[in-house]
Amino acid sequence: MPRRSPRRLLGVLATATVAFTLFSPATPAGAAGTATPARPAGVAARQLSTATPVVFVHGYTGNASNWTTAMSVFRLNGWSASNLFAYEYDSYGDNVTNARGLAAFVDNVKARTGASKVAIVNHSMGGLVSQYYLKVLGGNTSVSHLASIAGANHGTTSAGACLSYTTCQQMYPGSSFIAQISSGDETPGTTRYATWYSACDGIILPYTSTRLDGATNNNVPCQTHIGYLTDTAVLGQIARFVAS
């Protein structure tokens, strides 16, 4: 057998290391290097459910392609590609119309898969679309989990740059749309809610706008607004949250 040169061996090892890092289970933000606690004797591991269909809702000017990495991460965590769906809407229209479209899309997914509920994962302005659907349109009865990634849930002053569009007017802090989805219970029903937000976001201003009262709010040490879409560590956390 021909002998490999030391340089070639190092290259093989480096490639293997990168692959292991990318596809191994992600460590929750802020918990790097923390050992997993031993499970008490007689206590079985909680079985994670990956049968729930997942509906991804993009942000302002986004589209289904924003979720390419997220869908890959969900598949690596046990989901079938046939249970992963991306909802697209008009970023320049009206978020009330967009939320009604989401309601119809979820009903279609439920009919197609036979599931009684779906999970929703949203990003940026997708948070407004999702919140209106769950709270105002009663969609929480059809949603098991809601994960909001850098959601504009209480608005963002960045929307001041595009106020010629209704969606941006609705996304600006203090709008009547924001008031409607944030008054009273922000996390209605039996849906499990979680958010991921970061001081490094740069688009959601203030960055704490993403937080929802009653949700599990995860403060990511430093991630940019668009960077979340390819952050396999955060996306892995979200997959495991949806599976819980």
N, C-alpha and C positions, 0 to 999 in steps of 0.2 A: 504493500500500500504506500502511495507517495506521501511524504511527510509535508505537512502544512507549515508555512513560514510563521514565525511568531506574530508578524504584523497581521497576517490573515486570520490567525486564531483570535487576536484581539478584536478584529472587526466582527467576527462571528459572535463573540461574547457580548459586544456592545449592542448588536442588533437584537440578541435574545433579551438583554436587559431592558431595552426600550419596549419591546413587545410585551414583556411581563408587566412593566409599569403601566402601560396603556390599558391592558385587558384584565388586570387583576382588580378585585373589588376595591372601590375608592374609599379612602379614609375620610370621615366627616371633617368639614372645615373646622380648624382650631383644635383637632384631636390627633394630629400627626404624632406617631410614635407611641400612642397609648395602647397598651395591651388590652385585648378583649377579655372581660371578666369571665372567670370559669362559671359554668352553669351549675347550680346546685344539683346534687344527686337526686335523681327521680323526676327532674323537671325537663320535659321534652322541649326541643327547639320549636319555636313558633313557625308554622308552615306559612311561607309567603305565597300570596295569590297573584299569579300573572295572567289570569284568565279575564280580568276586567279590561274591556276595550279602553283605549286612551285616545282622547281628542286633544290635539295640539292647536293652540290659538296664537297666531303670530302677532307682532306689534305693528306700529305705524310704518307704512310703506313696505312691510314684510310680505312674505309668501310662504308656501309650503316648503320650499327649499331650505328655509331657516332651520328646519327640524331634522336635517339629514343626520347630523351627529347624534342628536337626542334619540332618534329612532334606532340607530346602531347600538347605543348604550342600552336601550330598553330590550332590544333583541338579545344582547349579551346577558341580560339579567333574566331571561326566560320568556319574554313575550314572543308570540307569533307575529310575523309581519302583517297577517290578516286582521290583527286586532289593534293596529296602529293607524290613526287617521289624522289628517291635517285639514283644518277648516280655513278657508280663505274668504276674505271679505273686502269691502271697498274702504280703503284707508281715508278717502277724501269725502265720504258720504255722511252717514249719521250712525252713531253707535247704538241707537235704539233699533234701527233697522238691522244693523250688524248682529245685535243680540238676538233678534227674532230669527235671523238666519241661522245663528248658532243653535237655537232651540229646534229648528227643523232639521238641522244637520245631526244633532244628537238623537232625535227620534228616528232618523234614517239609520244611524249606526246601531241603535238598539234593535230595530227591526231586522237589520242585516245579520247581526251576530246572535240574536236571541237573548242578549243580556238585559237585565232589568235596570242596570245602572252603568254609567261610564265614569272614567276619571278625566279631569281636565287639567292640562298643563298649559299655562299661558305665559306670555312675555310682553312687557311694556304696556302698550295701549290695549293689548289683549286682556289685561286685567280688568279694564273698564267694561269691555264686551262681556266677559265672563261674570263679573259681579252683577251686572244688570240682569243677565239671564238667570242667575241663581236666586237673586233677591227679589227683583221686581216681577219677573216672569214666572217665578216659582220653580225654576229649574233645579233647585237643590234636591228635590225628590228624585231626580234622575241622575244625581252625581254623588259618587261615593267619596271621592277625594278631589280637592282642588289645590294645585301647586302653582303659586304665582311667582315667576322669576322676574325680578326687577319690575314688577307691575306698577303702573301709574295709578294705583288704587285710590289715592287721595289727590291726584293731579301732579303736574310738574310745570314749573315756570318755563321750561324749555318750549312748551307749547305756544308761548308768546311769539315764536318765530313763524308760526303758520296759522294765525288766527283767521285767515280768510276762509279756512275750511271748518265746517261744523264740528268734525271730530276733534280738532284742536281746541275749539272753543269749549267743548265738553271736557277736554283733558286739562284745562287750565284750573289751578286751585281756586276754590270758591264758586265754581260754576254750579248751576242748578242741577246738572247731571251728577256731579260729584256729591252734592248735598243729598240727592235722592238715594244713592247707593251706600252712603256712609252714615245716614241717620239711623238711630236705633241699633238693632243687632246687625253687625257687619258680617257675621258668620252664621247665617240661619240654617235651621234644619239639623239633620244628623250627619251631614257632610263633614269630613275631616279636612281642615284647612291648614295650609302651611305656606310660608313665604320665604324667599331668599333675597337679601338686599345687602348693599355694600356702600361704604363711604366713597369708594373709588368709581362709582357708577358713572358720574359725569353727565347723565341725561335726565335721570329722575332727580329733580331738585325741589325740595330737599329729599335726600336719599331715603329718609325714614318714611316717606310717603307710601312705600310699598307695604309696610306693616298693617296688619288687620287685627283689630281687637277680637280675641277669642281664638286666634290662629297660633300655630307654632311658628314663631318668627325667627329665622336663622340669619344671623349677622355674619356674612362672609368677609374675612379680613380685608381682602382687596381684589375686586374684580370689576372690569369695565362693563358697560351696558351691553355691548355686542359680544364681549368676551364670554359671557355666560353660555352662549349658544354652542360653543365648542369646548366648554369646561367639563371634561369627562368626570371629574371628581364630584362637582355639584350635580351634574345630571345623574350620576350613579346614586347619590343621596336621594334624589327625587324619585328615581325608579323604585328604590327600596321603600320610600314613604308610600308610594302608590300601592305597592305590594303588601303593605302592612295591614 
